[in-house]
Amino acid sequence: HLQLVESGGGLVQPGGSLRLSCVASGGTLDRYAIAWFRQVPGKEREAVSCSSGYDGNKNFPQSVKGRFTISRDNAKNTVYLQMNSLKPEDTAVYYCNAKHIVSQFENWGQGTLVTVSE
């Protein structure tokens, strides 16, 4: 059973950058398509970036395009989300999602909180 652990969240000033990490155990990420989601209390979870081959929701907010970049290091079984030029509206809990390329079974991490504020 694949387990995902996100890290790298925290408090950052507007205009700053953060890199989130998602480390997998119990399986190898090269068998999964990956996406990052975020959620604000009271709102639906929304996708913000995905790896190639991900066939889920790709309606990323226009506001994150050009600022958020996903990458992966299969040797480290880790996926990253680089976030630049952060804005207060990026404040949310960020989740890593891994979907098996054959079974389509999805796994979620526990989330990491990003707060963008002065």
Backbone hydrogen bonds, N-H to C=O, Kabsch-Sander energy under -0.5 kcal/mol:
donor,donor_aa,acceptor,acceptor_aa,energy
3,Q,25,S,-3.0
5,V,23,V,-2.0
7,S,21,S,-2.1
10,G,113,L,-0.7
12,V,115,T,-2.7
15,G,86,L,-3.3
16,G,13,Q,-2.3
18,L,83,M,-2.2
20,L,18,L,-0.5
20,L,81,L,-2.7
21,S,7,S,-2.7
22,C,79,V,-2.2
23,V,5,V,-2.5
24,A,77,N,-2.6
25,S,3,Q,-2.2
31,R,28,T,-1.6
32,Y,29,L,-2.1
33,A,99,K,-2.8
35,A,97,N,-2.4
36,W,49,S,-2.8
37,F,95,Y,-2.8
38,R,46,E,-2.5
39,Q,93,V,-2.1
43,K,40,V,-2.5
46,E,38,R,-2.9
48,V,36,W,-3.1
49,S,36,W,-1.3
51,S,34,I,-3.1
54,Y,51,S,-1.6
60,F,58,K,-2.1
64,V,61,P,-1.6
65,K,61,P,-0.7
65,K,62,Q,-0.8
67,R,64,V,-2.2
68,F,64,V,-2.0
69,T,82,Q,-2.4
71,S,80,Y,-1.8
73,D,78,T,-3.2
76,K,73,D,-0.9
77,N,73,D,-0.6
77,N,74,N,-0.6
78,T,73,D,-2.0
79,V,22,C,-2.2
80,Y,71,S,-3.2
81,L,20,L,-2.1
82,Q,69,T,-3.0
83,M,18,L,-3.1
83,M,81,L,-0.6
84,N,67,R,-1.9
84,N,82,Q,-0.5
85,S,15,G,-0.6
86,L,16,G,-2.6
90,D,87,K,-2.4
91,T,88,P,-1.8
92,A,114,V,-1.8
93,V,39,Q,-2.4
94,Y,92,A,-0.5
94,Y,112,T,-3.0
95,Y,37,F,-2.7
97,N,35,A,-3.0
98,A,107,N,-2.3
99,K,33,A,-3.1
100,H,98,A,-0.5
100,H,105,F,-2.5
101,I,31,R,-2.5
104,Q,100,H,-1.6
107,N,98,A,-2.3
109,G,96,C,-1.7
112,T,94,Y,-1.9
114,V,92,A,-2.9
115,T,10,G,-3.0
117,S,12,V,-2.1
117,S,115,T,-0.7
